[in-house]
Amino acid sequence: MVEHIVVIGAGVYGAAVTASLTRRGARVTVVDAGAPGSGTSGATFSWTNSCGKQPRPYHDLNVAGMQAHRQLAAEVPHSDWYHEGGNLEWAADDAEHEELRKKVAGVLDYGYEARWLSRAEALHLEPDIDPAGLPADGIAYFPREGWIEPTRLIGHLLSSAVSHGAELVHDDPVTGLDSTAGLVRTVRLASGRQLSADAVVNCAGPQAARIAEFAGLVLPMRNTRGVLIHTSPVAVSVSRVIHAPHVHLRPDGAGRLLLHSPETDGAAYVSDTGDISVEPSAVTRVLEAGRALYPGLRAATVESVRVGERPIPSDGLPVLGRAVELPNFHFAVSHSGATLSLHAGDLVAAEALGEDRVEALAAFRFERL
Ligand SMILES: Cc1cc2nc3c(=O)[nH]c(=O)nc-3n(C[C@H](O)[C@H](O)[C@H](O)COP(=O)(O)OP(=O)(O)OC[C@H]3O[C@@H](n4cnc5c(N)ncnc54)[C@H](O)[C@@H]3O)c2cc1C
């Protein structure tokens, strides 16, 4: 019988799994090496979407993830961590436009909401964009997409779990797992504390392979870094996620904007001291691209630059659910965790409590790797 479950990691996945387990009546201890939300979930673009995600089961899982956010936000008063403002995207040239056209056709075929806007229609939604920065037409609009504030969501999920009896252990890394007779029995912490466990859920994000190794399992990962630029508060109207050719941006609370460009993700490097730094010229380039699009951004300065590490299993798809070889050890690891974690975490929690193998997780099993 599953009495006590240890969840390793308190990012969006760990918080979602903990909240779901607690709701289902389990006794849960969630352990983080640092502070909750201090991993990738604290350095993410956190766009909720299923835009061009393949194959079909992965698309469907993301759509269900978007719906889970919508539902939680409708249930919880003042849940203003969730922003469903839509997403605008357009291309730099004909080749890119052809890719975008195929993506829109593909998602429409799946029954996902998308439509094409003219420049005038896009300006109606985003009046502070410089019209010269937009094509005359061919602007894709995905109205049900949005973004979340992951740290605030994690705060809500953990606080409701703790108020229902969960224990939160922070700043105490897991240093080992002890198994006997094909089951994990104990979780060892750096402080010397040992937690006996009837089940363990690995929600360690980019460090998930290390935790799997403690359990004697090999989880192949191909993590990548991304650079996120947070501006100072600025009086510019940006109401949704924007994917322009050289800059992606979205609101970031209290008038701040969050800027990202895949073109500058490679500008993060490990310095001599072992810290991760970002080439300043790359930050300036992204900010200039943002200013070219929204001239009002000229008044903004860079408040912080963060580097996040995307937890990406080797084939790019999530690893979710029970490990066949070690049936009380469970995974909740993926990229796109901002979109997926509420829904996928709930499915993983159900399995951790002994439910039969959940059909929706069939395409995401550890064993396929
Ligand atoms: C640049 C960038 C952009 C992104 N954009 C999007 C996006 O637009 N949309 C989207 O859906 N997703 C996006 N993602 C991905 C998404 O942010 C992640 O999938 C998600 O945050 C992962 O959450 P997590 O809980 O798995 O990991 P984390 O948030 O990293 O949490 C893992 C936790 O485990 C803890 N931990 C690690 N090792 C140990 C240990 N030994 N003992 C105890 N605790 C441990 C860590 O301290 C950490 O708090 C992006 C990511 C990046 C980096």
Ligand as a Chemical Component Dictionary entry (heavy atoms), coordinates in Angstrom:
data_LIG
# 
_chem_comp.id                   LIG 
_chem_comp.type                 NON-POLYMER 
_chem_comp.pdbx_formal_charge   0 
_chem_comp.three_letter_code    LIG 
# 
loop_
_chem_comp_atom.comp_id 
_chem_comp_atom.atom_id 
_chem_comp_atom.alt_atom_id 
_chem_comp_atom.type_symbol 
_chem_comp_atom.charge 
_chem_comp_atom.model_Cartn_x 
_chem_comp_atom.model_Cartn_y 
_chem_comp_atom.model_Cartn_z 
_chem_comp_atom.pdbx_ordinal 
LIG C1  C1  C 0 14.802 29.350 -21.992 1  
LIG C2  C2  C 0 13.646 28.438 -21.701 2  
LIG C3  C3  C 0 12.411 28.683 -22.291 3  
LIG C4  C4  C 0 11.349 27.825 -22.035 4  
LIG N1  N1  N 0 10.147 28.132 -22.585 5  
LIG C5  C5  C 0 9.080  27.350 -22.318 6  
LIG C6  C6  C 0 7.814  27.723 -22.834 7  
LIG O1  O1  O 0 7.680  28.749 -23.498 8  
LIG N2  N2  N 0 6.769  26.922 -22.548 9  
LIG C7  C7  C 0 6.899  25.788 -21.795 10 
LIG O2  O2  O 0 5.898  25.110 -21.573 11 
LIG N3  N3  N 0 8.091  25.435 -21.279 12 
LIG C8  C8  C 0 9.189  26.180 -21.530 13 
LIG N4  N4  N 0 10.397 25.845 -21.031 14 
LIG C9  C9  C 0 10.540 24.577 -20.309 15 
LIG C10 C10 C 0 10.000 24.626 -18.912 16 
LIG O3  O3  O 0 10.392 25.803 -18.286 17 
LIG C11 C11 C 0 10.503 23.404 -18.145 18 
LIG O4  O4  O 0 10.073 22.223 -18.807 19 
LIG C12 C12 C 0 9.994  23.368 -16.730 20 
LIG O5  O5  O 0 10.240 24.569 -16.026 21 
LIG C13 C13 C 0 10.656 22.218 -15.985 22 
LIG O6  O6  O 0 10.149 22.165 -14.680 23 
LIG P1  P1  P 0 10.665 21.065 -13.675 24 
LIG O7  O7  O 0 9.845  21.161 -12.469 25 
LIG O8  O8  O 0 10.758 19.770 -14.393 26 
LIG O9  O9  O 0 12.209 21.466 -13.427 27 
LIG P2  P2  P 0 12.808 22.594 -12.420 28 
LIG O10 O10 O 0 12.006 23.817 -12.399 29 
LIG O11 O11 O 0 14.257 22.718 -12.785 30 
LIG O12 O12 O 0 12.667 21.891 -11.037 31 
LIG C14 C14 C 0 13.512 20.831 -10.650 32 
LIG C15 C15 C 0 13.864 21.039 -9.203  33 
LIG O13 O13 O 0 14.623 19.897 -8.789  34 
LIG C16 C16 C 0 15.568 20.317 -7.839  35 
LIG N5  N5  N 0 16.644 19.326 -7.765  36 
LIG C17 C17 C 0 17.598 19.015 -8.664  37 
LIG N6  N6  N 0 18.422 18.087 -8.165  38 
LIG C18 C18 C 0 17.969 17.790 -6.926  39 
LIG C19 C19 C 0 18.407 16.914 -5.901  40 
LIG N7  N7  N 0 19.496 16.139 -6.048  41 
LIG N8  N8  N 0 17.722 16.881 -4.752  42 
LIG C20 C20 C 0 16.608 17.636 -4.567  43 
LIG N9  N9  N 0 16.164 18.501 -5.510  44 
LIG C21 C21 C 0 16.831 18.570 -6.670  45 
LIG C22 C22 C 0 16.042 21.666 -8.378  46 
LIG O14 O14 O 0 16.591 22.456 -7.330  47 
LIG C23 C23 C 0 14.769 22.252 -8.973  48 
LIG O15 O15 O 0 14.115 23.155 -8.113  49 
LIG C24 C24 C 0 11.509 26.685 -21.214 50 
LIG C25 C25 C 0 12.730 26.456 -20.598 51 
LIG C26 C26 C 0 13.794 27.317 -20.828 52 
LIG C27 C27 C 0 15.089 27.084 -20.135 53 
# 
loop_
_chem_comp_bond.comp_id 
_chem_comp_bond.atom_id_1 
_chem_comp_bond.atom_id_2 
_chem_comp_bond.value_order 
_chem_comp_bond.pdbx_ordinal 
LIG C1  C2  SING 1  
LIG C2  C3  SING 2  
LIG C2  C26 DOUB 3  
LIG C3  C4  DOUB 4  
LIG C4  N1  SING 5  
LIG C4  C24 SING 6  
LIG N1  C5  DOUB 7  
LIG C5  C6  SING 8  
LIG C5  C8  SING 9  
LIG C6  O1  DOUB 10 
LIG C6  N2  SING 11 
LIG N2  C7  SING 12 
LIG C7  O2  DOUB 13 
LIG C7  N3  SING 14 
LIG N3  C8  DOUB 15 
LIG C8  N4  SING 16 
LIG N4  C9  SING 17 
LIG N4  C24 SING 18 
LIG C9  C10 SING 19 
LIG C10 O3  SING 20 
LIG C10 C11 SING 21 
LIG C11 O4  SING 22 
LIG C11 C12 SING 23 
LIG C12 O5  SING 24 
LIG C12 C13 SING 25 
LIG C13 O6  SING 26 
LIG O6  P1  SING 27 
LIG P1  O7  DOUB 28 
LIG P1  O8  SING 29 
LIG P1  O9  SING 30 
LIG O9  P2  SING 31 
LIG P2  O10 DOUB 32 
LIG P2  O11 SING 33 
LIG P2  O12 SING 34 
LIG O12 C14 SING 35 
LIG C14 C15 SING 36 
LIG C15 O13 SING 37 
LIG C15 C23 SING 38 
LIG O13 C16 SING 39 
LIG C16 N5  SING 40 
LIG C16 C22 SING 41 
LIG N5  C17 SING 42 
LIG N5  C21 SING 43 
LIG C17 N6  DOUB 44 
LIG N6  C18 SING 45 
LIG C18 C19 SING 46 
LIG C18 C21 DOUB 47 
LIG C19 N7  SING 48 
LIG C19 N8  DOUB 49 
LIG N8  C20 SING 50 
LIG C20 N9  DOUB 51 
LIG N9  C21 SING 52 
LIG C22 O14 SING 53 
LIG C22 C23 SING 54 
LIG C23 O15 SING 55 
LIG C24 C25 DOUB 56 
LIG C25 C26 SING 57 
LIG C26 C27 SING 58 
# 
